Amino acid sequence: MAENRQYDHEYKVQAVKLAKEIGQAKAAKELGVPKNTLYG
């Protein structure tokens, strides 16, 4: 079953910055999160 993870605000901000720099798919892979998690 999938695990519900909670990410703090600073992590989210950094993840979005990374996605803008290198692209959503690459950022998701690097962070180890599903692409749709970054999209949301």
mmCIF entry with sequence, helices, sheets and N, C-alpha, C, O atoms, coordinates in Angstrom:
data_MODEL
# 
_entry.id   MODEL 
# 
_entity.id                         1 
_entity.type                       polymer 
_entity.pdbx_number_of_molecules   1 
# 
_entity_poly.entity_id                      1 
_entity_poly.type                           'polypeptide(L)' 
_entity_poly.nstd_linkage                   no 
_entity_poly.nstd_monomer                   no 
_entity_poly.pdbx_seq_one_letter_code       MAENRQYDHEYKVQAVKLAKEIGQAKAAKELGVPKNTLYG 
_entity_poly.pdbx_seq_one_letter_code_can   MAENRQYDHEYKVQAVKLAKEIGQAKAAKELGVPKNTLYG 
_entity_poly.pdbx_strand_id                 A 
# 
loop_
_entity_poly_seq.entity_id 
_entity_poly_seq.num 
_entity_poly_seq.mon_id 
_entity_poly_seq.hetero 
1 1  MET n 
1 2  ALA n 
1 3  GLU n 
1 4  ASN n 
1 5  ARG n 
1 6  GLN n 
1 7  TYR n 
1 8  ASP n 
1 9  HIS n 
1 10 GLU n 
1 11 TYR n 
1 12 LYS n 
1 13 VAL n 
1 14 GLN n 
1 15 ALA n 
1 16 VAL n 
1 17 LYS n 
1 18 LEU n 
1 19 ALA n 
1 20 LYS n 
1 21 GLU n 
1 22 ILE n 
1 23 GLY n 
1 24 GLN n 
1 25 ALA n 
1 26 LYS n 
1 27 ALA n 
1 28 ALA n 
1 29 LYS n 
1 30 GLU n 
1 31 LEU n 
1 32 GLY n 
1 33 VAL n 
1 34 PRO n 
1 35 LYS n 
1 36 ASN n 
1 37 THR n 
1 38 LEU n 
1 39 TYR n 
1 40 GLY n 
# 
_struct_asym.id          A 
_struct_asym.entity_id   1 
# 
loop_
_struct_conf.conf_type_id 
_struct_conf.id 
_struct_conf.pdbx_PDB_helix_id 
_struct_conf.beg_label_comp_id 
_struct_conf.beg_label_asym_id 
_struct_conf.beg_label_seq_id 
_struct_conf.pdbx_beg_PDB_ins_code 
_struct_conf.end_label_comp_id 
_struct_conf.end_label_asym_id 
_struct_conf.end_label_seq_id 
_struct_conf.pdbx_end_PDB_ins_code 
_struct_conf.beg_auth_comp_id 
_struct_conf.beg_auth_asym_id 
_struct_conf.beg_auth_seq_id 
_struct_conf.end_auth_comp_id 
_struct_conf.end_auth_asym_id 
_struct_conf.end_auth_seq_id 
_struct_conf.pdbx_PDB_helix_class 
_struct_conf.details 
_struct_conf.pdbx_PDB_helix_length 
HELX_P HELX_P1 AA1 HIS A 9  ? ILE A 22 ? HIS A 9  ILE A 22 1 ? 14 
HELX_P HELX_P2 AA2 GLN A 24 ? LEU A 31 ? GLN A 24 LEU A 31 1 ? 8  
HELX_P HELX_P3 AA3 LYS A 35 ? TYR A 39 ? LYS A 35 TYR A 39 1 ? 5  
# 
_struct_conf_type.id          HELX_P 
_struct_conf_type.criteria    ? 
_struct_conf_type.reference   ? 
# 
loop_
_atom_site.group_PDB 
_atom_site.id 
_atom_site.type_symbol 
_atom_site.label_atom_id 
_atom_site.label_alt_id 
_atom_site.label_comp_id 
_atom_site.label_asym_id 
_atom_site.label_entity_id 
_atom_site.label_seq_id 
_atom_site.pdbx_PDB_ins_code 
_atom_site.Cartn_x 
_atom_site.Cartn_y 
_atom_site.Cartn_z 
_atom_site.occupancy 
_atom_site.B_iso_or_equiv 
_atom_site.pdbx_formal_charge 
_atom_site.auth_seq_id 
_atom_site.auth_comp_id 
_atom_site.auth_asym_id 
_atom_site.auth_atom_id 
_atom_site.pdbx_PDB_model_num 
ATOM 1   N N  . MET A 1 1  ? 0.846  -1.182 0.000   1.00 0.00 ? 1  MET A N  1 
ATOM 2   C CA . MET A 1 1  ? 0.000  0.000  0.000   1.00 0.00 ? 1  MET A CA 1 
ATOM 3   C C  . MET A 1 1  ? 0.888  1.241  0.000   1.00 0.00 ? 1  MET A C  1 
ATOM 4   O O  . MET A 1 1  ? 1.990  1.217  0.547   1.00 0.00 ? 1  MET A O  1 
ATOM 5   N N  . ALA A 1 2  ? 0.424  2.295  -0.595  1.00 0.00 ? 2  ALA A N  1 
ATOM 6   C CA . ALA A 1 2  ? 1.186  3.537  -0.697  1.00 0.00 ? 2  ALA A CA 1 
ATOM 7   C C  . ALA A 1 2  ? 1.289  4.211  0.667   1.00 0.00 ? 2  ALA A C  1 
ATOM 8   O O  . ALA A 1 2  ? 0.374  4.161  1.488   1.00 0.00 ? 2  ALA A O  1 
ATOM 9   N N  . GLU A 1 3  ? 2.419  4.831  0.868   1.00 0.00 ? 3  GLU A N  1 
ATOM 10  C CA . GLU A 1 3  ? 2.663  5.529  2.122   1.00 0.00 ? 3  GLU A CA 1 
ATOM 11  C C  . GLU A 1 3  ? 2.380  7.020  1.946   1.00 0.00 ? 3  GLU A C  1 
ATOM 12  O O  . GLU A 1 3  ? 2.874  7.634  1.000   1.00 0.00 ? 3  GLU A O  1 
ATOM 13  N N  . ASN A 1 4  ? 1.601  7.599  2.835   1.00 0.00 ? 4  ASN A N  1 
ATOM 14  C CA . ASN A 1 4  ? 1.332  9.036  2.783   1.00 0.00 ? 4  ASN A CA 1 
ATOM 15  C C  . ASN A 1 4  ? 2.480  9.765  3.463   1.00 0.00 ? 4  ASN A C  1 
ATOM 16  O O  . ASN A 1 4  ? 2.734  9.583  4.653   1.00 0.00 ? 4  ASN A O  1 
ATOM 17  N N  . ARG A 1 5  ? 3.169  10.595 2.685   1.00 0.00 ? 5  ARG A N  1 
ATOM 18  C CA . ARG A 1 5  ? 4.284  11.358 3.235   1.00 0.00 ? 5  ARG A CA 1 
ATOM 19  C C  . ARG A 1 5  ? 3.898  12.821 3.309   1.00 0.00 ? 5  ARG A C  1 
ATOM 20  O O  . ARG A 1 5  ? 3.198  13.334 2.436   1.00 0.00 ? 5  ARG A O  1 
ATOM 21  N N  . GLN A 1 6  ? 4.350  13.480 4.340   1.00 0.00 ? 6  GLN A N  1 
ATOM 22  C CA . GLN A 1 6  ? 4.135  14.906 4.501   1.00 0.00 ? 6  GLN A CA 1 
ATOM 23  C C  . GLN A 1 6  ? 5.465  15.614 4.276   1.00 0.00 ? 6  GLN A C  1 
ATOM 24  O O  . GLN A 1 6  ? 6.482  15.224 4.850   1.00 0.00 ? 6  GLN A O  1 
ATOM 25  N N  . TYR A 1 7  ? 5.463  16.638 3.455   1.00 0.00 ? 7  TYR A N  1 
ATOM 26  C CA . TYR A 1 7  ? 6.668  17.395 3.149   1.00 0.00 ? 7  TYR A CA 1 
ATOM 27  C C  . TYR A 1 7  ? 6.514  18.795 3.741   1.00 0.00 ? 7  TYR A C  1 
ATOM 28  O O  . TYR A 1 7  ? 5.458  19.416 3.623   1.00 0.00 ? 7  TYR A O  1 
ATOM 29  N N  . ASP A 1 8  ? 7.586  19.288 4.381   1.00 0.00 ? 8  ASP A N  1 
ATOM 30  C CA . ASP A 1 8  ? 7.491  20.623 4.962   1.00 0.00 ? 8  ASP A CA 1 
ATOM 31  C C  . ASP A 1 8  ? 7.558  21.683 3.856   1.00 0.00 ? 8  ASP A C  1 
ATOM 32  O O  . ASP A 1 8  ? 7.938  21.396 2.721   1.00 0.00 ? 8  ASP A O  1 
ATOM 33  N N  . HIS A 1 9  ? 7.186  22.894 4.211   1.00 0.00 ? 9  HIS A N  1 
ATOM 34  C CA . HIS A 1 9  ? 7.064  23.977 3.228   1.00 0.00 ? 9  HIS A CA 1 
ATOM 35  C C  . HIS A 1 9  ? 8.391  24.230 2.513   1.00 0.00 ? 9  HIS A C  1 
ATOM 36  O O  . HIS A 1 9  ? 8.404  24.397 1.293   1.00 0.00 ? 9  HIS A O  1 
ATOM 37  N N  . GLU A 1 10 ? 9.492  24.261 3.234   1.00 0.00 ? 10 GLU A N  1 
ATOM 38  C CA . GLU A 1 10 ? 10.792 24.560 2.629   1.00 0.00 ? 10 GLU A CA 1 
ATOM 39  C C  . GLU A 1 10 ? 11.173 23.490 1.602   1.00 0.00 ? 10 GLU A C  1 
ATOM 40  O O  . GLU A 1 10 ? 11.723 23.816 0.550   1.00 0.00 ? 10 GLU A O  1 
ATOM 41  N N  . TYR A 1 11 ? 10.891 22.238 1.891   1.00 0.00 ? 11 TYR A N  1 
ATOM 42  C CA . TYR A 1 11 ? 11.175 21.150 0.954   1.00 0.00 ? 11 TYR A CA 1 
ATOM 43  C C  . TYR A 1 11 ? 10.379 21.350 -0.335  1.00 0.00 ? 11 TYR A C  1 
ATOM 44  O O  . TYR A 1 11 ? 10.904 21.162 -1.433  1.00 0.00 ? 11 TYR A O  1 
ATOM 45  N N  . LYS A 1 12 ? 9.124  21.729 -0.195  1.00 0.00 ? 12 LYS A N  1 
ATOM 46  C CA . LYS A 1 12 ? 8.264  21.944 -1.356  1.00 0.00 ? 12 LYS A CA 1 
ATOM 47  C C  . LYS A 1 12 ? 8.789  23.085 -2.222  1.00 0.00 ? 12 LYS A C  1 
ATOM 48  O O  . LYS A 1 12 ? 8.817  22.983 -3.448  1.00 0.00 ? 12 LYS A O  1 
ATOM 49  N N  . VAL A 1 13 ? 9.206  24.173 -1.571  1.00 0.00 ? 13 VAL A N  1 
ATOM 50  C CA . VAL A 1 13 ? 9.719  25.326 -2.305  1.00 0.00 ? 13 VAL A CA 1 
ATOM 51  C C  . VAL A 1 13 ? 10.974 24.926 -3.075  1.00 0.00 ? 13 VAL A C  1 
ATOM 52  O O  . VAL A 1 13 ? 11.118 25.278 -4.246  1.00 0.00 ? 13 VAL A O  1 
ATOM 53  N N  . GLN A 1 14 ? 11.872 24.205 -2.439  1.00 0.00 ? 14 GLN A N  1 
ATOM 54  C CA . GLN A 1 14 ? 13.104 23.783 -3.089  1.00 0.00 ? 14 GLN A CA 1 
ATOM 55  C C  . GLN A 1 14 ? 12.809 22.807 -4.234  1.00 0.00 ? 14 GLN A C  1 
ATOM 56  O O  . GLN A 1 14 ? 13.464 22.862 -5.275  1.00 0.00 ? 14 GLN A O  1 
ATOM 57  N N  . ALA A 1 15 ? 11.844 21.930 -4.054  1.00 0.00 ? 15 ALA A N  1 
ATOM 58  C CA . ALA A 1 15 ? 11.482 20.971 -5.100  1.00 0.00 ? 15 ALA A CA 1 
ATOM 59  C C  . ALA A 1 15 ? 10.945 21.686 -6.336  1.00 0.00 ? 15 ALA A C  1 
ATOM 60  O O  . ALA A 1 15 ? 11.260 21.303 -7.463  1.00 0.00 ? 15 ALA A O  1 
ATOM 61  N N  . VAL A 1 16 ? 10.137 22.719 -6.129  1.00 0.00 ? 16 VAL A N  1 
ATOM 62  C CA . VAL A 1 16 ? 9.587  23.480 -7.256  1.00 0.00 ? 16 VAL A CA 1 
ATOM 63  C C  . VAL A 1 16 ? 10.701 24.226 -7.983  1.00 0.00 ? 16 VAL A C  1 
ATOM 64  O O  . VAL A 1 16 ? 10.723 24.257 -9.214  1.00 0.00 ? 16 VAL A O  1 
ATOM 65  N N  . LYS A 1 17 ? 11.623 24.826 -7.237  1.00 0.00 ? 17 LYS A N  1 
ATOM 66  C CA . LYS A 1 17 ? 12.756 25.517 -7.859  1.00 0.00 ? 17 LYS A CA 1 
ATOM 67  C C  . LYS A 1 17 ? 13.577 24.552 -8.701  1.00 0.00 ? 17 LYS A C  1 
ATOM 68  O O  . LYS A 1 17 ? 13.971 24.876 -9.822  1.00 0.00 ? 17 LYS A O  1 
ATOM 69  N N  . LEU A 1 18 ? 13.831 23.371 -8.161  1.00 0.00 ? 18 LEU A N  1 
ATOM 70  C CA . LEU A 1 18 ? 14.595 22.366 -8.898  1.00 0.00 ? 18 LEU A CA 1 
ATOM 71  C C  . LEU A 1 18 ? 13.851 21.954 -10.165 1.00 0.00 ? 18 LEU A C  1 
ATOM 72  O O  . LEU A 1 18 ? 14.459 21.820 -11.227 1.00 0.00 ? 18 LEU A O  1 
ATOM 73  N N  . ALA A 1 19 ? 12.547 21.755 -10.057 1.00 0.00 ? 19 ALA A N  1 
ATOM 74  C CA . ALA A 1 19 ? 11.743 21.360 -11.218 1.00 0.00 ? 19 ALA A CA 1 
ATOM 75  C C  . ALA A 1 19 ? 11.783 22.430 -12.302 1.00 0.00 ? 19 ALA A C  1 
ATOM 76  O O  . ALA A 1 19 ? 11.813 22.105 -13.489 1.00 0.00 ? 19 ALA A O  1 
ATOM 77  N N  . LYS A 1 20 ? 11.783 23.694 -11.910 1.00 0.00 ? 20 LYS A N  1 
ATOM 78  C CA . LYS A 1 20 ? 11.853 24.782 -12.891 1.00 0.00 ? 20 LYS A CA 1 
ATOM 79  C C  . LYS A 1 20 ? 13.211 24.816 -13.576 1.00 0.00 ? 20 LYS A C  1 
ATOM 80  O O  . LYS A 1 20 ? 13.312 25.172 -14.750 1.00 0.00 ? 20 LYS A O  1 
ATOM 81  N N  . GLU A 1 21 ? 14.258 24.445 -12.836 1.00 0.00 ? 21 GLU A N  1 
ATOM 82  C CA . GLU A 1 21 ? 15.610 24.486 -13.384 1.00 0.00 ? 21 GLU A CA 1 
ATOM 83  C C  . GLU A 1 21 ? 15.899 23.312 -14.325 1.00 0.00 ? 21 GLU A C  1 
ATOM 84  O O  . GLU A 1 21 ? 16.413 23.509 -15.426 1.00 0.00 ? 21 GLU A O  1 
ATOM 85  N N  . ILE A 1 22 ? 15.568 22.098 -13.891 1.00 0.00 ? 22 ILE A N  1 
ATOM 86  C CA . ILE A 1 22 ? 15.975 20.923 -14.671 1.00 0.00 ? 22 ILE A CA 1 
ATOM 87  C C  . ILE A 1 22 ? 14.807 20.160 -15.285 1.00 0.00 ? 22 ILE A C  1 
ATOM 88  O O  . ILE A 1 22 ? 15.018 19.191 -16.014 1.00 0.00 ? 22 ILE A O  1 
ATOM 89  N N  . GLY A 1 23 ? 13.591 20.581 -15.003 1.00 0.00 ? 23 GLY A N  1 
ATOM 90  C CA . GLY A 1 23 ? 12.416 19.902 -15.545 1.00 0.00 ? 23 GLY A CA 1 
ATOM 91  C C  . GLY A 1 23 ? 11.760 19.018 -14.495 1.00 0.00 ? 23 GLY A C  1 
ATOM 92  O O  . GLY A 1 23 ? 12.413 18.484 -13.599 1.00 0.00 ? 23 GLY A O  1 
ATOM 93  N N  . GLN A 1 24 ? 10.460 18.885 -14.635 1.00 0.00 ? 24 GLN A N  1 
ATOM 94  C CA . GLN A 1 24 ? 9.659  18.170 -13.639 1.00 0.00 ? 24 GLN A CA 1 
ATOM 95  C C  . GLN A 1 24 ? 10.036 16.693 -13.523 1.00 0.00 ? 24 GLN A C  1 
ATOM 96  O O  . GLN A 1 24 ? 10.197 16.179 -12.416 1.00 0.00 ? 24 GLN A O  1 
ATOM 97  N N  . ALA A 1 25 ? 10.176 16.017 -14.649 1.00 0.00 ? 25 ALA A N  1 
ATOM 98  C CA . ALA A 1 25 ? 10.448 14.583 -14.615 1.00 0.00 ? 25 ALA A CA 1 
ATOM 99  C C  . ALA A 1 25 ? 11.814 14.291 -13.981 1.00 0.00 ? 25 ALA A C  1 
ATOM 100 O O  . ALA A 1 25 ? 11.939 13.386 -13.156 1.00 0.00 ? 25 ALA A O  1 
ATOM 101 N N  . LYS A 1 26 ? 12.832 15.061 -14.369 1.00 0.00 ? 26 LYS A N  1 
ATOM 102 C CA . LYS A 1 26 ? 14.169 14.861 -13.806 1.00 0.00 ? 26 LYS A CA 1 
ATOM 103 C C  . LYS A 1 26 ? 14.194 15.166 -12.314 1.00 0.00 ? 26 LYS A C  1 
ATOM 104 O O  . LYS A 1 26 ? 14.812 14.439 -11.535 1.00 0.00 ? 26 LYS A O  1 
ATOM 105 N N  . ALA A 1 27 ? 13.528 16.230 -11.925 1.00 0.00 ? 27 ALA A N  1 
ATOM 106 C CA . ALA A 1 27 ? 13.493 16.622 -10.514 1.00 0.00 ? 27 ALA A CA 1 
ATOM 107 C C  . ALA A 1 27 ? 12.799 15.546 -9.683  1.00 0.00 ? 27 ALA A C  1 
ATOM 108 O O  . ALA A 1 27 ? 13.269 15.197 -8.601  1.00 0.00 ? 27 ALA A O  1 
ATOM 109 N N  . ALA A 1 28 ? 11.696 15.029 -10.179 1.00 0.00 ? 28 ALA A N  1 
ATOM 110 C CA . ALA A 1 28 ? 10.968 13.989 -9.455  1.00 0.00 ? 28 ALA A CA 1 
ATOM 111 C C  . ALA A 1 28 ? 11.834 12.753 -9.274  1.00 0.00 ? 28 ALA A C  1 
ATOM 112 O O  . ALA A 1 28 ? 11.861 12.155 -8.198  1.00 0.00 ? 28 ALA A O  1 
ATOM 113 N N  . LYS A 1 29 ? 12.532 12.380 -10.321 1.00 0.00 ? 29 LYS A N  1 
ATOM 114 C CA . LYS A 1 29 ? 13.396 11.200 -10.246 1.00 0.00 ? 29 LYS A CA 1 
ATOM 115 C C  . LYS A 1 29 ? 14.521 11.429 -9.233  1.00 0.00 ? 29 LYS A C  1 
ATOM 116 O O  . LYS A 1 29 ? 14.840 10.548 -8.435  1.00 0.00 ? 29 LYS A O  1 
ATOM 117 N N  . GLU A 1 30 ? 15.113 12.619 -9.277  1.00 0.00 ? 30 GLU A N  1 
ATOM 118 C CA . GLU A 1 30 ? 16.212 12.949 -8.372  1.00 0.00 ? 30 GLU A CA 1 
ATOM 119 C C  . GLU A 1 30 ? 15.753 12.986 -6.913  1.00 0.00 ? 30 GLU A C  1 
ATOM 120 O O  . GLU A 1 30 ? 16.484 12.573 -6.013  1.00 0.00 ? 30 GLU A O  1 
ATOM 121 N N  . LEU A 1 31 ? 14.540 13.483 -6.693  1.00 0.00 ? 31 LEU A N  1 
ATOM 122 C CA . LEU A 1 31 ? 14.018 13.589 -5.333  1.00 0.00 ? 31 LEU A CA 1 
ATOM 123 C C  . LEU A 1 31 ? 13.386 12.287 -4.843  1.00 0.00 ? 31 LEU A C  1 
ATOM 124 O O  . LEU A 1 31 ? 13.132 12.119 -3.651  1.00 0.00 ? 31 LEU A O  1 
ATOM 125 N N  . GLY A 1 32 ? 13.138 11.376 -5.771  1.00 0.00 ? 32 GLY A N  1 
ATOM 126 C CA . GLY A 1 32 ? 12.528 10.100 -5.397  1.00 0.00 ? 32 GLY A CA 1 
ATOM 127 C C  . GLY A 1 32 ? 11.047 10.205 -5.103  1.00 0.00 ? 32 GLY A C  1 
ATOM 128 O O  . GLY A 1 32 ? 10.523 9.486  -4.252  1.00 0.00 ? 32 GLY A O  1 
ATOM 129 N N  . VAL A 1 33 ? 10.369 11.104 -5.808  1.00 0.00 ? 33 VAL A N  1 
ATOM 130 C CA . VAL A 1 33 ? 8.924  11.263 -5.640  1.00 0.00 ? 33 VAL A CA 1 
ATOM 131 C C  . VAL A 1 33 ? 8.245  11.083 -6.999  1.00 0.00 ? 33 VAL A C  1 
ATOM 132 O O  . VAL A 1 33 ? 8.875  11.306 -8.033  1.00 0.00 ? 33 VAL A O  1 
ATOM 133 N N  . PRO A 1 34 ? 6.981  10.685 -7.012  1.00 0.00 ? 34 PRO A N  1 
ATOM 134 C CA . PRO A 1 34 ? 6.261  10.556 -8.286  1.00 0.00 ? 34 PRO A CA 1 
ATOM 135 C C  . PRO A 1 34 ? 6.125  11.920 -8.981  1.00 0.00 ? 34 PRO A C  1 
ATOM 136 O O  . PRO A 1 34 ? 6.047  12.958 -8.324  1.00 0.00 ? 34 PRO A O  1 
ATOM 137 N N  . LYS A 1 35 ? 6.099  11.898 -10.317 1.00 0.00 ? 35 LYS A N  1 
ATOM 138 C CA . LYS A 1 35 ? 5.935  13.142 -11.090 1.00 0.00 ? 35 LYS A CA 1 
ATOM 139 C C  . LYS A 1 35 ? 4.681  13.898 -10.663 1.00 0.00 ? 35 LYS A C  1 
ATOM 140 O O  . LYS A 1 35 ? 4.701  15.122 -10.533 1.00 0.00 ? 35 LYS A O  1 
ATOM 141 N N  . ASN A 1 36 ? 3.612  13.176 -10.450 1.00 0.00 ? 36 ASN A N  1 
ATOM 142 C CA . ASN A 1 36 ? 2.345  13.828 -10.115 1.00 0.00 ? 36 ASN A CA 1 
ATOM 143 C C  . ASN A 1 36 ? 2.407  14.533 -8.765  1.00 0.00 ? 36 ASN A C  1 
ATOM 144 O O  . ASN A 1 36 ? 1.649  15.471 -8.522  1.00 0.00 ? 36 ASN A O  1 
ATOM 145 N N  . THR A 1 37 ? 3.293  14.095 -7.894  1.00 0.00 ? 37 THR A N  1 
ATOM 146 C CA . THR A 1 37 ? 3.444  14.759 -6.600  1.00 0.00 ? 37 THR A CA 1 
ATOM 147 C C  . THR A 1 37 ? 3.970  16.170 -6.818  1.00 0.00 ? 37 THR A C  1 
ATOM 148 O O  . THR A 1 37 ? 3.503  17.107 -6.170  1.00 0.00 ? 37 THR A O  1 
ATOM 149 N N  . LEU A 1 38 ? 4.931  16.337 -7.716  1.00 0.00 ? 38 LEU A N  1 
ATOM 150 C CA . LEU A 1 38 ? 5.445  17.671 -8.005  1.00 0.00 ? 38 LEU A CA 1 
ATOM 151 C C  . LEU A 1 38 ? 4.404  18.514 -8.725  1.00 0.00 ? 38 LEU A C  1 
ATOM 152 O O  . LEU A 1 38 ? 4.304  19.719 -8.492  1.00 0.00 ? 38 LEU A O  1 
ATOM 153 N N  . TYR A 1 39 ? 3.642  17.891 -9.586  1.00 0.00 ? 39 TYR A N  1 
ATOM 154 C CA . TYR A 1 39 ? 2.626  18.618 -10.329 1.00 0.00 ? 39 TYR A CA 1 
ATOM 155 C C  . TYR A 1 39 ? 1.600  19.222 -9.382  1.00 0.00 ? 39 TYR A C  1 
ATOM 156 O O  . TYR A 1 39 ? 1.158  20.357 -9.561  1.00 0.00 ? 39 TYR A O  1 
ATOM 157 N N  . GLY A 1 40 ? 1.237  18.455 -8.388  1.00 0.00 ? 40 GLY A N  1 
ATOM 158 C CA . GLY A 1 40 ? 0.219  18.915 -7.413  1.00 0.00 ? 40 GLY A CA 1 
ATOM 159 C C  . GLY A 1 40 ? 0.765  19.972 -6.514  1.00 0.00 ? 40 GLY A C  1 
ATOM 160 O O  . GLY A 1 40 ? 0.053  20.469 -5.641  1.00 0.00 ? 40 GLY A O  1 
# 
